Amino acid sequence: MTKDEQLFELVRLLGSLAHEIKNPLSTIGMNVDLLAEDFAEPRNPVEQRALKKIERLQNECGRLDRILSDFLAFARAPHLELEPRDLNTLVEETLSLYTPQAEKAKIDVITYLAPNLPFVEMNFEAMQSVLLNLLLNAEAAMPEGGQLVIRTSIEDQAVRLELIDTGCGMDEQTRQKVFQPFFSTKRGGSGLGLSTAQRVVLAHGGTIKIESEPNQGTRFALSFPMPALLAASK
């Protein structure tokens, strides 16, 4: 068995384990929520302390559930069903969801979408999750607000999607690790967002690259193959 096959088998087994953990965790979370309702109006110091402990349990159950959900997305990435879709539509529909949050975070989103882009083979839902993850990463890098440019183009027989932010950037050591599973610079993060994004893009036959310097912002560049028979009319 090759290393790739061993890794695939390990991820498959861990995915099954994650499914098994999610069910009892859901039951635990539901019962903790019921306890929180019972102690919603503490009448004495003992009940106040009990409520604080319950709230910590709620937070930990939520964190574990997010980690498991992120891992399941990571495990499913190589097995996506693809169909011809428009990358510009992906950007527009995803931004329709994200724009209110961008405005609240004082982020100016600027788009340069190339007209008549060829369609690419895509799993729309999975790619929307990737794009949202990249948008949220850019937002986290700009806590005081900033500018985010999103651009689509055709280059070297590939359809490209770029996200360029004016955030804090990252050093070489961080850049080398951002796609590693479970690596995160965010407190409480699962460390699977960007590694899942990479697996999803690779499952589309594409590539994802990053350029970044401290205090100089970050640029993510996604590139997808352009099947000749799927090209949009020009």
Secondary structure, DSSP 8 states (H G I E B T S, - for coil): --HHHHHHHHHHHHHHHHHHHHHHHHHHHHHHHHHHHHTSS--SHHHHHHHHHHHHHHHHHHHHHHHHHHHHHHHHGGG---EEE-HHHHHHHHHHHHHHHHHHTTEEEEEEE-TT---EEE-HHHHHHHHHHHHHHHHHT-TT-EEEEEEEEEETTEEEEEEEE-S----HHHHHHTTSTT--SSTT--S-HHHHHHHHHHHTT-EEEEEE-TTS-EEEEEEEE--GGG----
